[in-house]
Amino acid sequence: MKAYVVENEEARSLDQVVLKDMPKPVPAKDEVLVKVHAAGLNPVDYKLVEGGVEKWTYPHVLGLDMAGEIEAVGEDVTDFKIGMRVSGHLNLVKDGCFAEYVAVPTYELAEIPENVTYEDAAALLCGALTAYQAIERKPNLNNVHTVLVQAGSGAVGSLAIQFAKLHGLVVATTCSTEKVPFVGYTSADHIIDYKTQDVAKEIDEFTDGHGVDLIVDPVSGAMAEKDFDMLAYNGQLVTIVDVPPIDADRMFNNGFSLDVVNLGGAHESGNPEQKRDLGRMNAEVLKLASENEIDPLLGTVLPFEKLVDGLRQIKNHENFGKLVVSFDHTERLQ
């Protein structure tokens, strides 16, 4: 099969990602073999290439988000059948889905509803599941009325806005000037152009000086540290990229709470319930998409041979909407 791989541990740039023939994987007893129809592209994909992963064996097949059709099942698999359309967010330490076929454990999979395309399913994984966890799993929403979602144009931010709106919350978000029109599709109540506006001042006015009840930050630990200045009393911060320094007295005096989302860490956690929750969240997000409750905000759908170009677009912040590679719109196999 054809696959995009990192050939050795010295290869640390997208220019060194190569397309080559690899053996078709054989599913283990708790796995299924999926013929990949679409793969989602994420910032983490190029970051893993540049940073390397100690547990990789080489050549390593890249790719974390896939949607496709089950072609074979392991001997212990009973809930998934040949021919089912499935999607899943894969374990980054194992061979991935930037390939014609991938073998994956069933705990991470969900069946794709009939009215959801492979492309949309592939777009609703890493970013969407992270956003879902940041809204539906981590914070207590009982006394939350206002939310700030940092980086609302990104794969995490654009879905976090939508999940928050499903709860009837009032949502502010930040983005760059050129992406303000795109963020308008998320139904955010207040869009802040961080290049031309003072975010803290805007939030102060937005909340009549009280601060927001919840902040979702997929940007950085440095940004998350500043988020505390915009939190209301009993405010909650969900950080995704890094953990900010903690001022214990300030946290206690203001009743602040801090949660961390590490979506893919569940794979290596050893906790079967947390691993199975990847599949549960996947199914819940797909159901919302099938009912038109959320929009994956699909951007460009690229052919397989343009996959690395897509990762470069993401690295250079050139994309609008989720980038997906379709294996069904390419001539590479002919």
C-alpha positions in Angstrom: 0.0 0.0 0.0 1.0 3.6 -0.4 1.7 5.6 2.8 3.3 8.8 3.9 6.2 8.0 6.3 9.0 9.4 8.3 11.9 7.0 7.4 14.2 7.5 10.4 14.6 9.5 13.6 16.8 12.0 11.8 14.0 13.1 9.5 12.5 16.2 11.3 10.9 18.3 8.6 8.0 18.0 6.2 10.5 18.0 3.3 11.6 14.6 4.6 8.2 13.0 4.6 8.1 10.5 1.8 5.4 8.5 0.0 6.4 4.9 -0.3 5.1 1.4 -0.5 4.5 -0.2 2.9 3.1 -3.7 3.8 -0.6 -3.8 4.2 -1.3 -4.1 8.0 -2.9 -7.2 9.5 -5.4 -6.5 12.3 -4.7 -7.9 15.8 -7.4 -9.8 17.6 -9.0 -6.6 19.0 -8.5 -4.5 15.8 -10.1 -4.0 12.5 -8.5 -3.2 9.1 -9.9 0.0 7.6 -9.6 1.0 4.0 -9.1 4.8 4.4 -11.4 7.0 2.4 -10.5 10.4 4.1 -8.0 11.7 6.6 -8.1 14.9 8.6 -5.0 17.1 8.8 -4.0 18.7 12.1 -1.3 21.0 13.5 -0.1 18.1 15.6 0.8 16.1 12.5 3.6 18.5 11.4 4.6 19.1 15.0 5.2 15.3 15.6 7.4 15.2 12.5 9.5 18.1 13.7 9.7 16.9 17.3 9.9 13.2 16.8 8.4 10.6 19.1 10.5 8.3 21.2 8.2 5.3 20.8 8.1 5.4 17.0 9.6 2.5 15.0 10.7 3.3 11.5 9.6 3.8 8.9 6.7 5.4 10.7 3.4 6.0 9.0 1.9 9.4 9.9 -1.7 10.4 10.4 -4.2 10.5 13.4 -7.7 11.2 12.0 -9.3 8.8 9.6 -12.7 7.8 8.1 -13.1 4.6 6.0 -14.7 1.2 5.5 -13.9 -1.9 7.5 -12.3 -4.5 5.3 -11.3 -7.2 7.9 -11.8 -7.8 11.6 -9.7 -9.4 14.3 -10.9 -12.7 15.9 -12.2 -11.1 19.1 -14.1 -8.3 17.4 -17.9 -8.6 17.6 -19.3 -5.1 17.5 -17.9 -4.0 14.2 -18.5 -5.8 10.9 -16.9 -5.8 7.5 -18.4 -3.1 5.3 -19.2 -0.7 8.2 -18.3 3.0 7.7 -16.2 4.1 10.7 -14.0 6.9 11.9 -11.5 7.3 14.7 -8.8 9.4 16.3 -5.6 7.2 16.4 -2.8 6.6 18.8 0.1 8.8 17.8 2.8 6.3 18.9 1.5 3.7 16.4 1.4 3.7 12.6 -1.2 6.1 11.4 -3.7 6.7 8.6 -1.9 8.7 5.9 -2.1 5.4 4.1 -4.4 3.3 2.0 -5.1 1.0 5.0 -4.7 1.2 8.7 -5.3 -1.4 11.5 -6.9 0.2 14.6 -8.4 -1.0 17.9 -12.2 -0.8 18.1 -12.4 1.2 21.3 -11.6 4.4 19.4 -14.1 3.9 16.6 -17.6 5.0 15.9 -20.0 4.1 13.1 -20.5 7.0 10.6 -24.2 7.9 10.2 -25.5 7.5 6.6 -26.0 11.2 6.0 -22.4 12.1 7.1 -19.7 11.9 4.4 -16.3 10.4 4.9 -14.8 13.9 4.6 -17.0 15.4 7.3 -16.3 12.5 9.6 -12.6 12.9 9.1 -12.9 16.6 9.9 -14.7 15.9 13.3 -11.9 14.1 15.1 -8.8 15.6 16.8 -10.0 19.2 16.9 -13.6 18.4 17.3 -13.1 15.8 20.1 -10.7 18.1 21.9 -13.4 20.8 21.8 -16.1 18.4 22.9 -14.0 17.3 25.8 -13.3 21.0 26.7 -17.0 21.7 26.9 -18.7 18.5 27.7 -16.2 16.6 29.8 -14.1 19.0 31.8 -16.0 22.1 33.1 -19.1 22.1 35.3 -21.6 24.1 33.3 -24.2 24.5 36.0 -23.3 28.1 36.8 -21.7 29.1 33.5 -23.3 31.8 31.4 -20.4 33.4 29.5 -17.5 31.8 27.6 -14.4 33.0 26.0 -13.0 30.7 23.3 -9.5 31.7 22.3 -8.5 31.2 18.6 -12.0 30.7 17.3 -10.9 30.2 13.7 -9.0 27.0 14.6 -10.2 23.4 14.5 -10.6 23.3 18.3 -12.0 26.8 18.7 -14.5 26.8 15.9 -16.1 23.6 17.3 -15.9 24.7 21.0 -17.9 27.7 20.1 -20.6 25.5 18.5 -20.7 23.1 21.5 -21.0 26.0 23.9 -23.9 27.5 21.9 -25.8 24.2 22.1 -25.9 24.9 25.9 -27.3 28.4 25.3 -24.1 30.0 26.5 -23.1 33.5 25.4 -19.7 33.1 23.6 -16.9 35.6 22.8 -14.0 34.5 20.7 -10.7 35.8 19.4 -9.1 35.6 15.9 -6.9 37.5 13.5 -8.3 40.2 11.2 -8.3 38.0 8.0 -10.3 35.3 9.7 -13.1 37.4 11.2 -15.5 36.5 8.3 -14.8 32.8 8.7 -15.4 32.9 12.4 -18.8 34.5 11.7 -20.0 31.1 10.6 -19.6 29.7 14.2 -22.5 31.9 15.6 -20.2 33.4 18.2 -21.9 36.4 20.0 -18.8 38.6 20.0 -15.7 38.3 17.7 -12.6 40.0 18.9 -9.9 40.8 16.4 -6.8 40.4 18.6 -4.6 42.3 16.1 -6.6 45.5 16.3 -8.5 45.2 19.6 -7.5 44.9 23.3 -8.9 41.5 24.2 -9.0 42.1 28.0 -10.8 45.4 27.5 -13.3 43.8 25.1 -14.0 41.0 27.6 -14.4 43.6 30.5 -17.0 45.5 28.5 -18.6 42.2 27.2 -19.2 41.1 30.8 -19.9 44.4 32.5 -16.6 44.1 34.4 -17.3 40.7 35.9 -15.2 38.5 33.6 -16.2 35.3 31.8 -17.3 32.1 33.6 -15.3 29.8 31.3 -12.3 30.1 29.1 -11.2 27.5 26.6 -7.6 28.0 25.5 -6.0 26.0 22.7 -3.2 28.4 22.1 -0.4 28.3 24.7 0.5 28.2 28.4 1.6 31.8 28.1 -1.8 32.8 26.8 -3.5 30.7 29.5 -1.6 32.5 32.2 -3.2 35.8 30.9 -6.6 34.1 30.8 -6.8 34.3 34.6 -7.1 38.1 34.3 -10.4 37.7 32.4 -12.1 35.1 34.6 -15.1 35.8 36.7 -15.4 34.7 40.4 -15.7 30.9 40.3 -14.3 31.0 36.8 -13.0 27.9 35.0 -10.1 27.7 32.7 -9.7 24.7 30.3 -6.2 24.7 28.8 -5.2 22.4 25.9 -1.6 23.1 24.8 0.2 23.8 28.1 -0.4 24.4 31.8 0.1 27.9 33.1 1.9 28.8 36.4 -0.5 28.6 39.3 -0.9 31.4 41.9 -2.4 29.3 44.8 -3.6 32.3 46.8 -5.3 33.9 43.7 -6.9 30.6 42.8 -8.3 30.1 46.3 -9.5 33.8 46.7 -11.3 33.8 43.4 -12.6 30.2 43.5 -10.8 29.5 40.2 -10.5 26.0 38.7 -8.2 24.7 36.1 -8.7 21.7 33.8 -6.3 20.2 31.2 -7.4 18.4 28.0 -5.0 15.8 26.6 -7.2 14.0 24.2 -4.7 11.5 22.8 -3.2 10.6 26.1 -6.1 8.3 26.7 -4.6 5.8 24.3 -1.5 5.2 26.5 -3.3 5.7 29.9 -4.0 2.1 30.5 -7.5 3.0 31.6 -10.0 1.1 29.5 -12.9 3.4 30.4 -11.0 6.5 29.3 -9.9 4.7 26.1 -13.5 3.7 25.3 -14.6 7.3 25.9 -12.7 8.3 22.7 -15.2 6.1 20.8 -18.2 7.4 22.8 -17.3 11.1 22.2 -16.7 10.3 18.6 -20.2 8.8 18.3 -21.8 11.7 20.1 -20.1 14.3 17.8 -21.1 12.4 14.7 -24.7 12.3 15.9 -24.7 16.0 16.4 -23.3 16.4 12.8 -25.9 14.0 11.4 -28.7 16.1 13.1 -27.2 19.4 11.7 -26.5 20.6 15.2 -22.9 21.3 14.4 -21.0 22.2 11.2 -17.5 20.7 10.7 -16.6 23.9 8.8 -14.9 21.9 6.1 -12.4 23.9 4.2 -10.4 22.5 1.2 -10.6 18.8 0.4 -7.2 17.8 -1.0 -6.2 14.8 -3.1 -3.9 12.3 -1.5 -0.9 13.5 -3.5 -1.3 17.0 -1.9 -1.3 15.8 1.7 2.1 17.3 2.6 1.2 20.6 0.9 -1.9 20.6 3.2 0.3 20.2 6.3 2.5 23.1 5.1 -0.7 25.3 4.7 -1.6 24.5 8.4 1.9 25.3 9.6 1.9 28.6 7.7 -1.6 29.5 9.0 -2.9 29.7 5.4 -6.0 27.5 5.7 -9.6 28.6 6.3 -11.6 25.7 7.8 -10.7 22.1 8.3 -8.3 20.6 5.8 -9.1 17.0 4.8 -7.5 14.6 2.3 -9.9 12.5 0.2 -8.6 9.1 -1.0 -11.7 8.9 -3.3 -10.7 12.0 -5.4 -7.2 11.0 -6.6 -5.6 9.3 -9.5 -2.6 8.0 -7.5 -3.8 4.3 -7.6 -4.3 4.2 -11.4 
